[in-house]
Amino acid sequence: MATVLDTVRAFFAPPLTFVVENETPADVVAREMLLDRAMGADRRKKSSEKIRRGRVPAEGLAFVARDAAGHVIGTVRLWNVEAGVDNNGRPVDALLLGPLAVDGAHEGKGVGSGLMRAAIAAAKARDHGAILLVGDAPYYRRFGFFAEKTQHLVMPGPFARERFLALELKSGWLDEAVGMVVGSGRKLSRTGRRQRD
């Protein structure tokens, strides 16, 4: 039924008036302003933000949506994390998605969906095993994210268990994952240059 509804919506929807592209350094200010408007001043206090703080997004996995005039109207990034450990105590590599945000004037136009599809496809193309996120389960379910695969994982600080979701890009990737999700990606140095851990 959902496929039929998506097809009907696509038939009657106006043509796409945005493009999804890789984020560039020139997009950072517009991106931060968009996030402030869309998510409010408390956005930096979330558990996901603790994991991302001081790090740069996963290689090639930061995207923006632009309107016809080239303005940033949406953003999503993926971050390298360790999703706990497996039965042998080895870290389970994964990605953490977020934040996903769309300018209020462009909500309901498929911008968020376009960003999600681009991010998932790029993560799969780069051979990643799973994507985690904290977000609205009914919205993210359409992209294959469910809470079942995160039941043995925890986020640093307070988080809503029912909003902690995962999508396996490789079947069974998170089957043995247990423990704390921690950042594992490249760190942003004090001079602003990227570096490896």
C-alpha positions as CSV (number, residue, x, y, z in Angstrom):
1,M,0.0,0.0,0.0
2,A,2.8,2.4,0.9
3,T,4.4,1.9,-2.6
4,V,1.1,2.7,-4.3
5,L,0.7,5.9,-2.2
6,D,4.3,6.9,-3.0
7,T,3.6,6.4,-6.7
8,V,0.4,8.4,-6.6
9,R,2.2,11.2,-4.6
10,A,5.0,11.2,-7.2
11,F,2.5,11.5,-10.1
12,F,0.8,14.5,-8.6
13,A,3.8,16.1,-7.0
14,P,5.3,19.2,-8.6
15,P,8.7,18.7,-10.3
16,L,11.6,18.6,-7.9
17,T,12.9,22.1,-7.3
18,F,16.0,21.1,-5.5
19,V,19.2,19.1,-6.0
20,V,21.2,17.1,-3.5
21,E,25.0,17.6,-3.6
22,N,28.1,17.0,-1.5
23,E,28.5,19.6,1.2
24,T,31.4,22.1,0.5
25,P,33.3,24.3,3.0
26,A,31.4,27.2,1.6
27,D,28.1,25.7,2.9
28,V,29.1,25.6,6.6
29,V,27.7,28.9,7.6
30,A,24.4,28.4,5.8
31,R,24.2,24.9,7.2
32,E,24.7,26.0,10.8
33,M,22.1,28.8,10.4
34,L,19.6,26.3,8.9
35,L,20.2,23.9,11.9
36,D,19.7,26.7,14.4
37,R,16.4,27.7,12.8
38,A,15.2,24.1,12.3
39,M,16.3,22.5,15.6
40,G,16.6,25.4,18.1
41,A,19.2,26.5,20.6
42,D,19.2,23.2,22.5
43,R,20.4,21.1,19.5
44,R,24.0,21.0,20.8
45,K,22.9,19.3,24.1
46,K,21.7,16.1,22.5
47,S,23.4,12.7,22.9
48,S,24.2,12.5,19.2
49,E,25.9,15.9,19.4
50,K,28.2,14.6,22.1
51,I,29.4,11.9,19.7
52,R,29.9,14.3,16.8
53,R,31.6,17.1,18.8
54,G,35.2,17.7,17.6
55,R,34.9,15.4,14.7
56,V,34.4,15.7,10.9
57,P,31.8,13.8,9.0
58,A,32.6,10.4,7.4
59,E,34.5,10.8,4.1
60,G,32.1,11.8,1.3
61,L,29.0,11.5,3.5
62,A,27.9,15.1,4.1
63,F,25.2,16.4,1.8
64,V,23.1,19.6,1.3
65,A,20.0,20.2,-0.7
66,R,19.9,23.4,-2.8
67,D,17.0,25.2,-4.3
68,A,17.0,26.5,-7.9
69,A,18.9,29.6,-6.8
70,G,21.6,27.5,-5.1
71,H,20.6,28.3,-1.5
72,V,21.1,25.5,1.1
73,I,17.6,24.3,2.1
74,G,18.5,21.0,3.7
75,T,21.4,19.1,5.2
76,V,22.4,15.7,6.4
77,R,25.7,14.2,7.6
78,L,26.9,10.8,8.5
79,W,29.6,10.2,11.1
80,N,32.0,7.3,11.8
81,V,31.2,5.5,15.1
82,E,31.8,2.3,16.9
83,A,28.4,0.6,17.7
84,G,29.6,-1.1,20.8
85,V,31.6,-4.4,20.4
86,D,31.0,-7.9,19.0
87,N,31.2,-11.2,20.9
88,N,35.0,-11.1,20.6
89,G,35.4,-7.6,22.0
90,R,36.1,-6.0,18.6
91,P,34.5,-2.6,17.8
92,V,31.6,-2.8,15.4
93,D,32.1,0.0,12.8
94,A,28.9,1.9,11.8
95,L,27.7,5.4,10.8
96,L,25.6,7.8,12.9
97,L,23.2,9.9,10.8
98,G,22.3,13.4,11.7
99,P,21.2,15.9,12.0
100,L,18.7,15.9,9.1
101,A,17.1,19.3,8.7
102,V,15.0,21.0,6.1
103,D,14.2,24.8,5.8
104,G,10.6,25.3,7.0
105,A,9.7,27.0,3.7
106,H,10.5,23.7,1.9
107,E,9.0,21.1,4.2
108,G,6.7,18.6,2.5
109,K,8.5,18.9,-0.9
110,G,10.5,15.7,-0.6
111,V,13.8,17.4,0.4
112,G,14.3,15.3,3.5
113,S,13.5,12.1,1.6
114,G,15.9,13.1,-1.1
115,L,18.7,13.8,1.4
116,M,18.0,10.4,3.2
117,R,18.0,8.4,-0.1
118,A,21.3,10.1,-1.2
119,A,23.0,9.5,2.2
120,I,21.9,5.8,2.4
121,A,23.0,5.1,-1.2
122,A,26.4,6.8,-0.7
123,A,27.0,4.9,2.5
124,K,26.2,1.6,0.8
125,A,28.4,2.5,-2.2
126,R,31.3,3.2,0.3
127,D,30.7,-0.3,1.7
128,H,29.5,0.6,5.2
129,G,27.7,-2.0,7.3
130,A,25.0,0.0,9.2
131,I,23.6,3.4,9.9
132,L,22.3,4.5,13.4
133,L,20.2,7.5,14.3
134,V,18.0,9.0,16.9
135,G,14.8,10.3,15.4
136,D,11.1,9.9,14.7
137,A,10.5,6.2,14.2
138,P,7.4,6.6,11.9
139,Y,9.3,9.0,9.6
140,Y,12.5,6.9,9.4
141,R,10.7,3.5,9.1
142,R,10.1,4.3,5.4
143,F,13.8,4.1,4.8
144,G,14.3,0.8,6.7
145,F,15.3,2.1,10.1
146,F,14.0,0.1,13.1
147,A,14.7,0.0,16.9
148,E,15.2,-3.8,17.0
149,K,18.8,-3.6,15.9
150,T,19.8,-1.1,18.6
151,Q,18.3,-2.9,21.6
152,H,21.7,-3.9,23.0
153,L,23.3,-0.5,22.3
154,V,23.2,2.7,24.3
155,M,24.0,6.4,23.5
156,P,26.0,8.6,25.8
157,G,23.7,10.6,28.0
158,P,20.0,10.5,28.0
159,F,18.2,9.3,24.9
160,A,14.7,7.9,24.0
161,R,15.0,4.1,23.4
162,E,12.1,4.1,21.0
163,R,13.8,6.8,18.9
164,F,17.2,5.0,18.7
165,L,17.0,3.3,15.3
166,A,19.3,1.4,12.9
167,L,19.4,0.3,9.2
168,E,21.7,-2.6,8.3
169,L,23.3,-2.0,4.9
170,K,24.8,-5.5,5.3
171,S,22.5,-8.2,6.7
172,G,23.4,-9.2,10.2
173,W,26.0,-6.4,10.7
174,L,24.6,-5.4,14.1
175,D,23.6,-8.9,15.3
176,E,26.4,-9.1,18.0
177,A,26.7,-5.4,18.7
178,V,26.4,-4.5,22.3
179,G,27.5,-1.5,24.4
180,M,28.1,2.2,24.1
181,V,28.1,4.1,20.7
182,V,31.2,6.2,20.5
183,G,32.7,8.5,17.9
184,S,35.6,7.0,15.9
185,G,35.9,9.3,12.9
186,R,38.5,11.9,12.1
187,K,39.0,14.7,14.6
188,L,39.0,18.4,13.8
189,S,42.3,19.8,15.0
190,R,42.4,23.1,16.9
191,T,43.8,24.8,13.7
192,G,40.8,23.6,11.8
193,R,42.7,21.0,9.7
194,R,41.4,17.5,9.6
195,Q,43.4,14.7,11.2
196,R,43.2,11.0,11.9
197,D,42.7,9.6,15.4
